[in-house]
Amino acid sequence: MFHARLFSDPIGGPKYRADQWSSSKEDRPLVVQFCANDPDILLQAAKMVEDDCEAVDLNLGCPQHIAKKGRYGSFLQDDWELIHKLISTLDRELKVPVTAKI
């Protein structure tokens, strides 16, 4: 799972991606999972990987304390309108399927 804000950040993102992200033909099928709470930032991150994966997944199941503090993972389930915005933004803008892990 990647943190969409860290993944797409213009300053720290390149190092984060270099340290955390890689893809190869052998890694297929590949679904890239993000945690996020901002549709625009999630879309920026997903656009960076859509050509290297078969689908993008939104993590809605992480129960860890850091997810509560950051307002992502299972703690997004308190805001179904935001979940709808996150998923519908990806569905509308990406050329790969979108899934959500609950």
C-alpha positions, 0 to 999 in steps of 0.5 A: 500500500502506498500513501497517495500524498507521499507518492505524488508529492512534487518534492518528496515523491520522487525519493518515496517512489524510488525507495518504494515503487518498482514494476516489472513484466513478471509482476503481473497481474499487478494491482496498486493500492493507495490510501488517501482522503483527497480525490485530487491527490489520489488521482495524481498518484494513480495516474503515475502508475496506471500504465504499469498496472492492471487496476488501482485499489483504494484501501478502506480497511486499514484499522491502524492508529496511524490511519485514524490519525491520517483519516484514511483506511477504515476510518474513511467509512465514517464519510461515505460521501468522500468515499464516493468522490474518491472512487468516482474520480478514479473511475472517471479519469483512469483507464484501468479498473478501480477497486476498494478493499473494505 
